[in-house]
Amino acid sequence: MKDEKIQKMREEIVSGGIERTLLRLAGPLIVNNLIQVVYNITDTFWLGKLGREALSAPGTAWPLIGTLMSLGMGFTTAGFAFVGQYIGAEEYKKANKAAGALYSLMLIFASIVAIVGYWISPYALNFMKVTPTVYPYALGYLRVIFAGIPFAFTFFSFSFLMRAVGDTKTPVKISFLTVGLNMVLDPILIFGLFGFPKLEVTGAALATIFSNSIGSVIGAYLLLTGKVGLHLTRDTLRPDFDFYQKIFKVGLPSSIGSSANSFGFVVLTRIIFGFGDVTYAAYTITTRLVNFLANVARGISMAMGTMIAQNIGAEKYERAKKIAERTMLINFTIASVAVLLLAIFRVPVFKLFLDDPAVIEESRIVLKYFLISVPVFDGVFMVVTNVFRSAGHTKKSMVIDMFRLWGLRIPLSYIFGYIVMKSSTGVFLGMGLSNFIAAGVGLAWFLKGSWMKRIIEKSEETA
């Protein structure tokens, strides 16, 4: 590891001005998040030309993909916390060892996820009650994406490791390349341009995994050559079952919480599809649009995670709390502006993607009853859960994540949608209420301060 480079980043993170450092780290992450949303919107734009069934396929598929990927992402979160806290404690060799262990573990895990996901895809879509018109598109999309999951996992691991050391610029440079490539390949493979076969939804999936593979290879090269501070070698990549045990101990609650959360969205998809293709198409487009606008807030939250991990590692707990509080205020303001803009320009923007009067009218309900809760979700709930994960207190993030979705969103959406109001309005009302209630509970838990304790102390004592 290049100690000088990492040390300079660390000093700014644990001692520099909070807002200045937060925004400097967040800048590339915001750009990266917006790039990813541009990719999603590009898919939505081109698939919308094929009709609402093709447009709905990726949105239908991603809850299942997310369920299996979240199992591995929980361990990635644990690796992020270890690496960040080791750097905060100035234990650079241990940070490098933790990075290698995480990367090798993800290679193994991703291969398993790819096989399982490919096999269960048809059963999962049947469980979700995907309509017969959407089913073939969703199945083709799912199976192609699962085949490329190992590339996605390793690039995510690379991005998390770069964030842990405070390097938020390198991943965004790679994302520029991969998303740009994806945007070029999308219309070519979807519509069969320049002599390529017309693959429709499957073409969108192929464009995604090919682009991901390029990013994964570049990330692996940078880590293996030590050009990004962290340096993975044959020794650090060798399976380390003692450290795997530490990652599992910290990461398992996050994995369970995230995968249960993702599976909850499988159930939620089933609930929304109960009101037909129009309702689900409106939900898909509306949420993707607000994600584009609100990803500024999410980038700031991710930057906060780096600062939380390193300040906890340096045992600067009050500074970590102050960082989180200021992030909440900034994010709430940004998300509020995002929702307001979408409310103002909803109709003309929707027509760019799908000029379907029924879907546009349904989007008004999604906005009125669900999206008004996005500011408290992005500004409070998302920040609180990210604080818990970055501090390594993943049991807390697991409990509150599962409470929001399984204790609130799913039952409230079903009760209001199918029993009380018997309409899609009730579903989106239940979803909005779940965000407001969960944000209040999360804020109260955050203020108790039980998360202000680093995890590497106990790890070292038992090593």
N, C-alpha and C positions, 0 to 999 in steps of 0.2 A: 504493500500500500504506500502511496505517496503521502507520507505523514504531513508534509508542509501544506499541500493543497487541502487536505481534509481539516487540518488544524485551523487554517485561515477561515474556512467555512464555519467551523465549530465556534470560533470566537465571536463571530457576528451573530450566530444564532443564540448563544447563551448570554451575550453581553451587549449586543447592539440595540439600536432603537427598535421597538416592537413593530410599529406600523411600517417603518421603512423596510425592515428585514422581511416581514410578512408579505408585503407587496412585491418585493424583489424576488422572493421564492415563488410567489403565486403567479407572477407574470407568465412564465413559460407553461405552468400547469393550466392556467386559464386558456392559453392559446391551444394547448394540447387537447383540453376538453372540448373546446369549440371545433377543433379539427375533427374529433371523433363524432360530434353531433352533425357536422357537415357531411360526414360519411353516411350517417344514418338518414339524413334528409335526402342525400343523393339517391340512396336505395329507395326511399319512399317516393321520390319524384319519378324515377324511371319505372318502378313497379306499378305506380299509379296509372301509368299509360296502358297497363295490361288489364286494369280493372280492380275493384275493391277486394276480390278474392286473393289475387297475387299480392296486393299491397299489404293485406293482413297477415300473410304467411310469416315474415320475420318476427313481427310482434307476437304472434302465436307461439313461435318456436323458442324465443329467448327465455321465457320463464323456465322451461325445462333445461335449456343449456345452462342458465344461471344456477339452477339447483345443483347440478353436478360440479360446475366450475367453482361454486362457492365453497365446496368442501376443501378444495386445494387453496383457494384464496384466503381462507382462514389461517392456514399455515404460513402463507406469504405475509399476512399481517403480523403474525408472531415473529417471523424473521425480521421484518421491518422494525418492530419494537426492540428486539435484541440488538440489531446492528446500530440503530439510533442511540440507544442507551449506552452501549459500549463506547461509541464515539463521544457522547456527552461526558462519560467517565474517563476519557482519554485512554481507553484500552483498545488500541488500534489493531493489534494482532488478533485479539479475540473477535473483533468486528469482522475481520477478513475471514476467519474460520467459520463464523456464523453465516456469512454470505455464501461460502462454498457449500456448506451443509444444506442450506435452503435450496440452492439451485439444483443440486443433485436429487434432493427429495422431490422437487417439482417435476423433474424429468420422469421419474418412476411413476409418480401419481398420475400425471397427465396421460400416460399410455394406458393406464387402467380405465380412466374416465372415458377415453376415446372408444374403447371396446364396449363398455357398459352402455354408454349413451347411444351408440349406433344400434345396439340390440333392442333397447327398450323404447325407442322412438315411437313405433306404431301404437304400442300399448298406452303410452303416455298421452298421445293425441286422442285416442279413444276415450280415455278417462276425462280429458278436458272438454269432451263433447264438442270438439271442433266440427263445424258443419261440413257436409260432404263436398261442398264446392271449394272449401279452403284446404281440406285434408291433404290431397295429393301435392299441393304446392308446399305445404308446411313440412311434410315428410321428406320430400326431396331436399329442401333447405337444411333440415336438421341433420340428415345423414352426411351431407357434405361438410357441414360445420364441424361435426364431431370427428370426422377424419382428420381435420386440421387442428384439433384442440392442443396437441403437444406444442405447436408453434405459438399459439396464443398464451399458454401457461408460461413458457420460458420468457416471452417478451414481457409479460406482466411482472415476472420475478425480477427481470432486469430493471424495469421502471421503478418498482418498489425499492430496490437496493439503491438506485440513484437518488431517490427521494430521501432515503434514510441518511445519506451522507450530505445532503443539501445541494446536490447537482440536479436541478430541475430543467436545465437547458438541453442536455444531451437527448433524453427521451423524446422531447418535442421535435428536435431536428429529424429524428428517425421517423416519427409519426407524420411529419410533413411529406416525407418520401412515400411512405406506405399508403397514406390516405390519398395522396395525389395519384398514385398508381391505381388504387381501387376505383377512383372516380373515372379514370380513363378506361379501365377494363369493364366497368359496370354496363354501359350501353353496348359495348362490343359483344360481350357474352350474353347479355339479356336478349338483344335483338338480332344477334348473328351478323354483325357488320364485318366488312373486309374479309369475307370468306369463312369466318368462324361460324359454327353451327348456332342456331337460335336455341338457347337453353333456358330462357325466361328466368324463373325464380332460382333455379339451380345455378344459372350463370352468375347471379348476384352472390350466391354462397361461394362459388369457386373464386370469384374476384377477391372476396374477403380472405379466404385461407391462403391464397397465393401471396397477397400483400402482407399478411401476418408472418408468413414464412420468411420473407425478405427482412422484416424488422427483427425477427428472432435471430436470424443468422448474424446480422450486424451487431446486435446486442451481445451475443455470445463472443464474437470476435473482440469487442472492446473489453469485455471482462477478462478474457483469457490472455490478452496482451497487456493488461494493466494500464490501459490508456485513460481510464476514468476514475483513478484513485484506488478503487477496489481491484484486486488482482486475484483471479481464481487460477489455481494451479492443480496439478494432478493430486497433490496431497490434500488440498482443501476440498476438492470435489469427491474424494474417496468417501464412501458411505461411513458416516459417523453416528452410530446408533445411540451413543450417549447424548449427543446433541439433538438427534432426532427426537429423543424422549423429551427433552426440554421444549422443543418446538411443538410437539404434540400436546404437552401439558398446557402450554399457553395458547396454542392455536386451536385445539379441539373445541373449546366453547365457541370461539368465533366461527369455526367451520360449521358447527351444528346450528348456530344462530343464523348464519348467512344462508346455509342451504335450506333450513326451515323457512326462512324468509322468502327465498326464491321459490320453494315449493308452494308457499302460500300464494304466490302470484300465479302459479299453475291453477290453484283452486279459484283464485279471483278471476282468472281468464274464463274458467267454466261458468262462473256467476255472470260475468258480463256477456258472454256469448249466449246466455239464456234469453237475451233480448235481441239477438240477431246480428247479422253482419254489419248493419248500419251503425249500431251502437258501438261495436268493437272498432270499426274503422275510425269513427269520430274520436274515440278514446286514444287510439294509436297515434293519429296525426296530432291531436292537441297536446298530448304529453311530450311528443318529440319536439314540437315547436317550443314549448315552455322550457324544455331541457336545454335547448339551444341558448335561450335567453338567461337561464338561471345557472349555467355552467361557470359563469364568472364567480358566483358564490361558492360553488363546489371546488373550484381551483384554489380559492383562498382557504377553504377548510382543509384541503390536502396539504397546503403549505403549513398551515397551523399544526398538522400532525407531525411534520418534521421537527418543528420548534418544540412541541410538547415532548416528544421522545428524547431529544437531546437535553432539554432543560430538566426533565425528570432524571435522566442519567447523571446530570451534574448536581442533582438534589436542589435545584432552584424551583421549589414547589410554588411559592407565591407568584413568581414570574410566570410560571406555566399557567396558573389560574387567570392571571391578568391577560395573557395572550388569548386564552379561550373566550373570555368575556368580550374583549374587543372584536374578536372574530364574529361572535354572535351578532353584535350591533351592525357591523359592516354587511354581513350576509343577509340579515333581515331586510335592510334597506335595498340592497341590490335585487333580491328576489321579488320584493314588492313592486319595484319599477318594471321588472320583467313581466309579471302578471298583468300589470296595467297596460303595457304596450300590446300584449297579446289580445286583451279585451278590446282595445281600440281598433286594431287592424285585423281582427279575426277573419272576417268574411273574405276580403281580397286575398289574404295570405292563403286561406284554405283553397281558394279556387285555383291557385297555382299547382296544387297537388292533386286535387280531386274535385272537379266541378260537379258535385252531386248535391242537389238541394237538401235531400234528406239527411245526408251526413253533416252538412254545414249547420242545419238546424239542430241536430243532436249535439254538436260541439258547443252550442250555447249552454246546454244543460251541464256538460262536463266542466265548462269554465265557471258557471255560477255556483255549483254545489261542491266541486272538488278543488279546482285550481286556486280558489281563494285561500286555501289552507297551505299552499306551497311556501309562502314566506316564513311561517312558523316552523315548517318542516326543515327548510334549508337553513334558516337562521338560528334555530334552537336545537331541534332534535338531531339533525345531521351533525352539528358541531359537537354535541354532547357524546354521541356514540363514537365519533372519531377521537375525541379526547380519551375515552375509556380504552379504545383499541390501541392508540399510540402509546399510552402509558403501560400497556401490557395487561390491563385488567379486563380481559376478554369475557369473563363470566358476566360482568355488568352489561357489556354491550349485547351479549347473547340474550340476557333476560329482557332487556328493554326492547330489543328488536322483535323478539317473539311476542312480547306483550302488545306492541303496536299492531302487528299483523294478525296474529292468531287470537289475541284477547280482545282486540278492538275492531280492526278493519274488516276482517272476513265476517264475523258474526253481525256487526252493524250493517254492512253492505247487504247481507242476505236478509236480515230482519226488515230493514227499511225497504229494500227492493222487492222482496217476494211476499212479505206478510203485511207490512204497514201500508206502504204506498203502491205496491204492486206495479212498479214501473222502473225504468232505468234511472229516473230522477232519484229514487230511494237508494239505489246502489251508489251513486256518486255522492249523495248526502252522507251516507255511512262512511265512505272513504275520507271525506273532508273532516268529519267529526273525529275520526281516529287520529288524524294528524294533530288536531288541536289538543286532544286529551293527552296523547303520548308526549307531546312537547312539554306540557306542564309537569308531567311526572318526571321526565328526563331532567328538566331544569332543577327540580327539587333535589334529585339525587346528586346532580353535579355540585350543588351548593353545599352538600354535606361534607365534601372533600375527601371521601374515603379512597378516591383514586390516586391521591397524591403520595404514592410510594412506589419506588422503582422495583423491577422484577429481577434485575441482575444480582442484587445482594444475596437473595436466597439461592439463586442458581450457583453462585460462586461458593457459598458455604457448603452446598451439597455436592459440588463437583468432585 
